[in-house]
Amino acid sequence: MRLFKTLQLSFIKRPLLALFALCLSVGIHEHVHAHPHSWIELKTTIEGENGMINGLTMEWSFDAMTSAYVLDGEDISPERIDETFQNIAASLMDNILYEHYFTYFYDGETPIRYGVGHSEKLERDRAKLVLSYYLPLAKPQPVTRDSLRLMIYDKTHFVDMSWRADRHVSLSNDLARQCSLNIVEPNPTPEQMSYAMSLPEDADPDNTLGELFTQTAEIHCASMP
């Protein structure tokens, strides 16, 4: 639930409260205690050139119910929709900053740090809202043979964040000439799955769950000529 709690604590901005309300309502209406409560389909491009990674181009597609809650009560008249979407996108960016964009990039066991995400844009794809933005690295990261890995997840697993197809995480054209990607799917044990499904709605968030259920994009690169 961390994503929605983080968004709720976004200095009480209206669209973020709607997301939190959705998370609670799903549990009430389904009458089951299960993770996750919301879904975000990810598309990620790892950007760079000349053997250096510079940042990540992100696209997050929210499920239809979450999208409906975000827009509930908002002015989406033709005259105001662009301004409304711009304001919602800015609110989201302000708040996911405090969770490091739910994005974990490592060289071995060393975290790779980010700058501030920018160039955000919110659009609508039928019933779904799609947030896109650019997340620069704090400094360019040299590619390595096998030690780079990327994960995007909510630590509590109340929000499922996943690449639905291998092509949804990719390399820029220049990096693709030197590197390749493979996605490692999560492999939680039956006991871990049962525990995640059994948590009641009022349980304290378990920040160990998200990593157990997340994909890992591994980056493999040849040495520079």
Secondary structure, DSSP 8 states (H G I E B T S, - for coil): -HHHHHHHTTTS-HHHHHHHHHHHHHHHHHTS--S-SEEEEEEEEEEEETTEEEEEEEEEEE-HHHHHHHHTT---STTTHHHHHHHHHHHHHHHHGGGGGGEEEEETTEE--B---EEEEEEEETTEEEEEEEEEEEEEEE--SS-EEEEE--TTSSEEEE-SSGGGEEE-HHHHTTEEEEEE-----HHHHHHHHH--TTS---TTHHHHT--EEEEEE----
